Amino acid sequence: MAGSWRASTWGEEISLEYGRALRGDDEATGPYRVFGTNGPIGWTSEPLAQGPGVILGRKGAYRGVQYSREPFFVIDTAYYVVPKRDLDMRWLYYAIKYYRLGDVDDGSPVPSTTRAAVYMLNLDVPPPDEQHAIAHILGTLDDKIELNRRMSETLEAMARGIFKSWFGHFDPVRAKAEGRDPGVPQLVADLFPDSFEASELGEIPKGWEVGRFGDVVEQLRDQESPLSSANDLFRHFSIPAFDEGQTPKPEYGQSIKSLKSRVPAGVILLSKLNPEIERVWMVDVRPGERAVCSTEFLVLRPLSPFTRSYVYCLARSSLFRRQIEGLVTGTSKSHQRAHVDSILNLAVVVPPPPIIATFDHSAHSLLARTLDCRRESHTLAALRDGLLSKLVSGELRVKDAERFAAQLP
């Protein structure tokens, strides 16, 4: 430990301030992010605290730690952190993560983090210049991860926007029917008809068909018990892994106790659990990798002439989501499911193969770049997590940290 670091307690360094309940008239779209115990939950028109700031979950099984550059609002299931000394707020965020304050539990029936339990804990505080260096290194990595996330969202929105225009609103067909410019290259426009006809799904482009989702995909049903390969490393695509940033967890077979579905390369995962929560996963699995997923996911492979890009956008389209939500069975709100056979029997519009191929020509490159962004972010996150413990503990000295920081953009 560097000699200039000082020993302290959390109670000497910070105050944990309670959030407050949103009033009905506060629940609105607005410029200020609202945080709860698990993270962001919405937006509001008035902030509770100025940024930059740190939010610490207070109640519940999972109590997260969040950082906000901008002014923000915190509801009453979380705290916001107010420093008592001159502390770099982003260093403070990483320190709270390193010292795992979100795991501090007072032992009550409802898992809770109390101020008294946090304030008594010890920590070591570096001088301000080293706080800034640590915050810069880790923050640069997190900023790049966030940039990749936004880029991925933009690329995916572009692919889904084309799908919605062509196969949801039928914009090129409507434009041709009304004598307007279809807004696509002539070679593409020539693929679309200029009129509609009736179908069980309403008006669809003339010459197109209505089929079933099972005509578009096949469900792969191969299963295995990872426990029988206890020392093998699997990529585990679970429901929690999807909810936590679509990041599959590397796990040895000995820690995966139940039967799982095999996940080969080139598939889409579609959750049948609580279908009002949209969980459609275009997984990044390389040939030869051992990957498994929760049996709550359907493992779907496109049938020719359909492609993975087409199936992904279809499974996330508004009509498909409304249909699958209508299949829910079960009385428990947390464990409602849609039956597999009913999902595969959902009616879908079937365009001619040349239009599917033309769509894939554009969508595939966009969605492939989203996977590139995720791969890079997974690498950066692993680097960040490794550095976080070394930097915040003082194992990595400040001069080494400064040299590392100088190499970052």
C-alpha positions in Angstrom: 0.0 0.0 0.0 1.4 3.4 -0.9 2.4 5.3 2.2 0.4 8.4 1.2 -2.9 6.6 1.4 -4.9 7.1 4.6 -6.9 4.6 6.6 -10.5 5.7 7.2 -14.1 4.4 7.6 -17.0 5.0 5.2 -18.8 7.0 7.9 -15.9 9.5 7.9 -15.9 9.8 4.1 -19.6 9.8 2.9 -23.2 10.2 3.9 -25.8 8.0 2.4 -28.9 10.0 1.7 -32.4 8.5 1.2 -34.1 8.8 -2.1 -37.8 9.7 -2.1 -41.0 8.3 -3.7 -42.0 9.8 -7.0 -45.3 11.7 -6.9 -47.8 10.9 -9.6 -47.1 14.2 -11.4 -43.4 13.5 -11.3 -43.7 10.3 -13.3 -43.1 11.7 -16.7 -40.7 11.6 -19.6 -38.0 14.2 -18.9 -34.3 14.8 -19.1 -33.4 13.3 -15.6 -32.8 9.7 -15.1 -34.6 7.9 -12.2 -32.7 5.2 -10.3 -34.0 2.5 -8.0 -32.2 -0.2 -6.1 -31.4 -2.2 -9.2 -30.4 0.7 -11.5 -32.2 3.0 -14.0 -36.0 2.7 -14.0 -37.2 5.7 -16.0 -37.1 9.5 -16.4 -38.5 12.5 -14.6 -38.8 16.2 -15.1 -37.1 17.3 -11.8 -33.8 16.0 -10.3 -33.2 15.1 -6.7 -29.4 15.5 -6.8 -26.8 17.1 -9.0 -24.3 15.1 -11.0 -21.8 13.6 -11.0 -23.2 11.3 -8.4 -23.3 7.7 -7.1 -26.4 5.7 -6.3 -26.3 2.7 -4.0 -29.2 0.2 -3.8 -30.8 0.0 -0.4 -33.4 -2.8 -0.5 -33.8 -6.1 -2.3 -31.8 -9.2 -3.2 -29.7 -7.3 -5.7 -28.6 -3.8 -4.7 -26.6 -2.2 -7.5 -24.1 0.7 -7.7 -24.6 3.3 -10.4 -22.7 6.4 -11.6 -24.5 9.4 -13.2 -22.6 12.3 -14.8 -25.8 14.3 -15.0 -28.4 15.4 -12.4 -30.6 12.5 -11.4 -33.5 11.3 -9.2 -33.4 8.4 -6.7 -36.5 6.7 -5.4 -36.8 5.4 -1.8 -35.4 2.0 -2.4 -31.9 3.5 -2.9 -29.4 6.0 -1.5 -27.4 8.7 -3.2 -23.9 9.3 -1.9 -22.8 12.7 -0.6 -19.0 13.0 0.2 -17.9 14.6 3.4 -14.5 15.3 2.1 -12.9 16.3 -1.2 -13.4 13.0 -3.1 -13.4 12.3 -6.8 -16.9 11.0 -7.4 -16.0 8.5 -10.1 -13.2 7.1 -7.9 -15.8 6.9 -5.2 -18.1 4.9 -7.5 -15.3 2.3 -8.2 -14.4 2.2 -4.5 -17.9 1.4 -3.5 -17.9 -1.4 -6.1 -14.6 -2.7 -4.9 -15.6 -2.7 -1.3 -18.9 -4.4 -2.3 -21.1 -2.1 -0.3 -24.1 -3.3 -2.2 -23.6 -6.7 -0.6 -23.6 -5.3 3.0 -26.7 -6.9 4.7 -28.2 -6.0 8.0 -29.7 -9.6 8.4 -33.4 -8.5 8.2 -36.0 -10.7 6.4 -35.9 -8.3 3.5 -32.3 -7.9 2.4 -31.2 -4.4 3.1 -28.1 -2.2 3.3 -28.3 0.1 6.3 -26.2 3.2 6.8 -25.0 2.0 10.2 -23.7 -1.2 8.7 -21.8 0.7 5.9 -20.4 3.6 8.1 -18.5 1.2 10.4 -16.5 -0.4 7.5 -12.9 0.4 6.8 -11.4 1.7 3.6 -8.1 3.1 2.4 -8.3 6.5 0.6 -5.6 7.6 -1.9 -4.6 11.2 -2.3 -6.6 13.3 -4.8 -4.2 13.0 -7.7 -4.2 9.2 -7.5 -8.0 9.2 -7.2 -8.2 11.1 -10.4 -5.7 8.8 -12.1 -7.7 5.7 -11.0 -10.9 7.3 -12.1 -9.4 8.2 -15.5 -8.2 4.7 -16.2 -11.3 2.8 -15.2 -13.6 5.6 -16.5 -11.9 5.5 -20.0 -12.7 1.8 -20.2 -16.2 2.3 -19.1 -16.7 5.2 -21.5 -15.6 3.0 -24.4 -18.0 0.3 -23.3 -20.8 2.8 -23.1 -19.8 4.1 -26.6 -20.0 0.6 -27.9 -23.4 0.1 -26.3 -24.8 3.2 -28.0 -23.2 2.3 -31.3 -24.7 -1.2 -31.1 -28.1 0.3 -30.3 -27.9 2.6 -33.3 -26.9 -0.1 -35.7 -29.6 -2.4 -34.4 -32.2 0.3 -34.7 -31.2 0.9 -38.3 -31.7 -2.8 -39.2 -35.0 -3.0 -37.3 -36.1 0.3 -39.0 -35.6 -1.3 -42.4 -37.6 -4.3 -41.3 -40.4 -2.2 -39.9 -40.6 -0.1 -43.1 -40.6 -3.1 -45.5 -42.4 -5.8 -43.6 -44.4 -3.9 -41.0 -45.7 -0.7 -42.7 -45.0 -2.0 -46.2 -43.8 1.5 -47.1 -42.3 0.8 -50.6 -45.6 -0.9 -51.6 -47.7 2.0 -50.3 -45.5 4.5 -52.1 -45.8 2.7 -55.4 -49.6 2.3 -54.9 -49.9 6.1 -54.4 -47.5 7.0 -57.2 -44.8 8.3 -54.8 -41.1 7.7 -54.7 -40.6 4.5 -52.7 -37.4 5.9 -51.2 -35.3 2.9 -52.1 -33.0 2.2 -55.1 -34.8 1.3 -58.3 -33.5 -2.3 -58.3 -35.0 -2.7 -54.8 -38.3 -0.9 -55.6 -38.8 -3.2 -58.5 -39.0 -6.2 -56.1 -42.1 -4.8 -54.4 -45.7 -4.9 -55.8 -47.8 -1.8 -56.2 -51.0 -3.0 -54.5 -52.4 -5.0 -51.6 -54.7 -7.9 -51.0 -56.7 -9.2 -48.0 -55.3 -11.8 -45.5 -55.9 -13.1 -42.0 -53.4 -10.5 -40.9 -55.1 -7.7 -42.7 -53.9 -6.1 -45.9 -50.6 -7.5 -47.1 -48.7 -6.8 -50.4 -50.1 -8.6 -53.4 -48.4 -11.9 -54.1 -47.1 -12.2 -50.5 -48.3 -15.0 -48.3 -49.3 -15.7 -44.7 -47.4 -18.6 -43.1 -46.6 -19.7 -39.6 -43.5 -18.9 -37.5 -42.7 -22.6 -37.7 -42.3 -22.1 -41.5 -39.6 -19.5 -40.8 -37.6 -21.3 -38.1 -36.9 -24.7 -36.7 -36.6 -25.3 -33.0 -33.4 -27.1 -32.0 -34.1 -29.4 -29.1 -30.7 -30.9 -28.3 -30.0 -30.9 -24.6 -27.2 -31.9 -22.2 -26.3 -31.9 -18.6 -23.2 -29.8 -18.1 -22.7 -31.5 -14.7 -21.6 -34.6 -16.5 -18.7 -32.6 -18.0 -17.8 -31.1 -14.7 -14.3 -29.8 -15.7 -15.4 -28.4 -19.1 -15.9 -24.7 -19.6 -19.3 -23.6 -21.0 -20.7 -20.3 -22.1 -24.0 -20.1 -20.2 -26.8 -18.1 -21.8 -29.2 -17.6 -18.9 -32.2 -15.3 -18.3 -30.2 -13.3 -15.7 -27.3 -13.1 -18.2 -29.6 -11.6 -20.8 -31.0 -9.1 -18.3 -27.5 -8.1 -17.2 -26.4 -6.8 -20.6 -26.7 -9.9 -22.8 -23.3 -11.2 -21.4 -23.1 -15.0 -21.2 -21.3 -16.3 -18.2 -18.3 -18.6 -18.5 -19.0 -21.5 -16.1 -17.5 -24.9 -15.5 -20.0 -27.8 -15.9 -19.8 -28.6 -12.2 -21.5 -25.3 -11.3 -24.4 -25.8 -13.8 -26.7 -28.2 -12.0 -29.7 -28.6 -14.3 -30.4 -29.8 -17.8 -29.7 -27.1 -20.5 -30.3 -26.7 -24.2 -27.3 -26.7 -26.5 -26.6 -23.4 -28.3 -24.8 -23.9 -31.7 -23.5 -21.0 -33.9 -26.0 -19.0 -36.0 -29.1 -19.3 -33.8 -31.5 -16.9 -32.1 -32.7 -17.4 -28.5 -36.4 -16.5 -27.8 -37.6 -16.6 -24.2 -41.0 -18.2 -23.6 -40.9 -17.0 -19.9 -42.8 -13.8 -19.1 -43.1 -12.9 -22.8 -44.2 -9.3 -22.0 -40.4 -8.9 -21.2 -38.8 -8.9 -24.6 -35.9 -11.3 -24.5 -34.6 -12.1 -28.0 -30.9 -12.9 -28.1 -28.8 -13.0 -31.3 -26.1 -15.0 -29.6 -22.4 -14.8 -30.5 -21.2 -18.4 -30.5 -18.2 -19.5 -32.6 -18.1 -23.0 -34.2 -16.7 -25.5 -31.7 -17.5 -23.5 -28.6 -19.5 -25.3 -25.9 -22.5 -23.2 -25.1 -25.7 -23.9 -23.3 -28.8 -21.9 -22.4 -31.7 -22.0 -20.0 -34.6 -24.2 -21.2 -36.8 -21.1 -20.9 -35.3 -20.1 -24.2 -36.3 -21.6 -27.6 -33.2 -22.2 -29.7 -34.2 -21.2 -33.2 -32.4 -21.7 -36.5 -33.7 -19.9 -39.7 -35.1 -22.1 -42.4 -34.2 -21.2 -46.0 -34.7 -18.6 -47.5 -34.9 -16.8 -44.2 -31.8 -15.6 -42.4 -30.8 -14.9 -38.9 -31.1 -11.2 -39.4 -34.6 -11.5 -40.7 -35.7 -13.9 -37.8 -34.1 -11.6 -35.2 -36.0 -8.5 -36.5 -39.2 -10.5 -36.9 -39.1 -11.8 -33.3 -38.7 -8.2 -32.1 -41.3 -6.6 -34.4 -44.4 -5.1 -32.7 -46.9 -7.4 -34.3 -45.0 -10.5 -33.3 -44.6 -9.2 -29.7 -48.3 -8.5 -29.4 -49.1 -12.0 -30.6 -46.7 -13.8 -28.3 -47.9 -11.7 -25.3 -51.4 -13.0 -26.1 -50.3 -16.6 -25.6 -49.5 -16.2 -21.9 -50.6 -19.0 -19.5 -50.2 -19.3 -15.8 -51.5 -17.4 -12.8 -48.2 -16.3 -11.2 -47.1 -12.9 -12.6 -43.4 -13.9 -12.3 -43.7 -17.2 -14.1 -46.1 -16.8 -17.0 -45.1 -18.7 -20.2 -46.1 -19.0 -23.8 -46.4 -22.6 -25.1 -43.8 -23.6 -27.7 -46.4 -25.0 -30.1 -48.4 -21.9 -29.9 -45.4 -19.7 -30.6 -44.4 -21.8 -33.7 -48.0 -21.5 -34.9 -48.2 -17.7 -34.8 -49.2 -16.2 -38.2 -46.5 -14.2 -40.0 -46.2 -12.5 -43.3 -44.0 -14.3 -45.8 -42.3 -12.1 -48.4 -40.8 -13.5 -51.7 -37.2 -14.8 -51.3 -35.6 -12.0 -53.4 -36.9 -9.4 -50.9 -35.6 -11.4 -48.0 -32.2 -11.7 -49.5 -32.1 -7.9 -50.3 -33.1 -7.1 -46.7 -30.4 -9.4 -45.4 -27.8 -7.7 -47.5 -28.2 -4.6 -45.5 -29.3 -5.9 -42.1 -26.6 -8.6 -41.8 -23.7 -6.1 -41.9 -25.4 -3.8 -39.4 -26.1 -6.6 -36.9 -22.7 -8.2 -37.4 -21.2 -4.9 -36.3 -23.3 -5.0 -33.1 -21.7 -8.3 -32.3 -18.2 -6.8 -32.9 -19.1 -4.0 -30.4 -20.2 -6.6 -27.8 -17.0 -8.6 -28.2 -14.9 -5.6 -27.7 -16.9 -4.5 -24.7 -16.6 -8.0 -23.1 -12.8 -7.7 -23.5 -12.8 -4.2 -22.1 -15.0 -5.2 -19.2 -12.7 -8.0 -18.3 -9.7 -5.6 -18.3 -11.6 -3.1 -16.3 -12.6 -5.6 -13.6 -9.1 -6.9 -13.4 -7.6 -3.4 -13.0 -10.3 -2.2 -10.6 -9.3 -4.4 -7.7 -5.6 -3.7 -8.3 -6.0 0.1 -8.5 -8.5 0.6 -5.8 -6.6 -1.6 -3.4 -3.4 0.1 -4.1 -1.7 -3.1 -5.5 -1.0 -1.2 -8.7 1.0 1.9 -7.8 0.1 5.3 -9.1 3.1 5.7 -11.4 2.1 2.4 -13.1 -1.4 3.7 -13.3 -0.3 7.0 -14.8 1.8 5.2 -17.5 -1.2 3.1 -18.3 -3.5 6.1 -18.4 -1.2 7.8 -20.9 -1.7 5.0 -23.4 -5.5 5.3 -23.3 -7.3 7.6 -25.7 
